[in-house]
Amino acid sequence: MDFSQVNFPVPEFSLNFISPNTLWLAFFCVVVVFFFYSVFLVYHWFRYGMNILVSLLATAIYITVSLGLLLTMLLSFASLIP
């Protein structure tokens, strides 16, 4: 069967019922909670970790991946706001 001729309906996603300010406030709340969680986590890696090099590597990987996820979330929010 040739699916190139089939038109599937594409659902539209809209956030018209939420104001842009509410979305940005939610984003910044998530960033603040994430920041404090990250500080807590990194503190425990360095305080209770057995090897400083492992703690440094874990921190570098964690920060790199976290910044990528936060950037993705920021771009997603920015594209949803009309």
N, C-alpha and C positions, 0 to 999 in steps of 0.2 A: 504494500500500500504506500502510495506517495503522500507524505505528510506536508509537502511544500505548499499544497493548495488549501490546506485546512487552516481556518482562522479561529484561533482560540481566543475567547474573551480575556482581556487583561484587566484584572481588578485594579481600580485606582485607590491609592491610599492618600487620605487627606487628613490633615490635622487642623481643619478649620474651627473645630470646637475648642481648641486650646490656643490661648494667646501666645505669641512668640516670646513675650517676657517670661511666661510660665515655663516654657521649654528651656530658655537660657538659665533660669533660676534652678531648674532641675539638673541641668548639666553642671552648673557650678557647685551645687550641693554634692553631686556624685564626685566631682573632682576633689572637693575638700575632704570628704570621707575617705576617698581613695588615698589622698596624700597622708592623712594621719595613720591609716592602716599601713601604708608603705614605710613610714618612719618607724612605727612600732615593729614591723617585721624586720627591717634592716638593723635596728637596734638589737634585737634578739639574736640575729645572725652573728653580729660582732661580739656581743656580750657573752653568749653561751656557746658559740661555735668553737670547735677544737683547732681549726686551721684558718689562719687569716686569709690565705690565698683562696681557699674555697669560699669564704665569705665574700671576698672581693669579686670573684667570678659570678657567684650567685647574684650579687647586687647588680653587676653590670648587665647580666642577662635579664634580670627582673626589670630594671629601669628601661632597657631597650624595648622589650616587648610591651611594657606598660605604656610607654610614650607612643608606640605604634597604635595600640588599642585606643588610647585617648584621642589621638589625631583622627583615627577612623570615626570615632563617635562624634567628634567636633564637626568633621566634614559631613556626616550624615545629618546632624541637626541643621547645619547651615543649608543643606540642599532641601530639607523639608519645609523650611520656613518660607512662606510666600513673599 
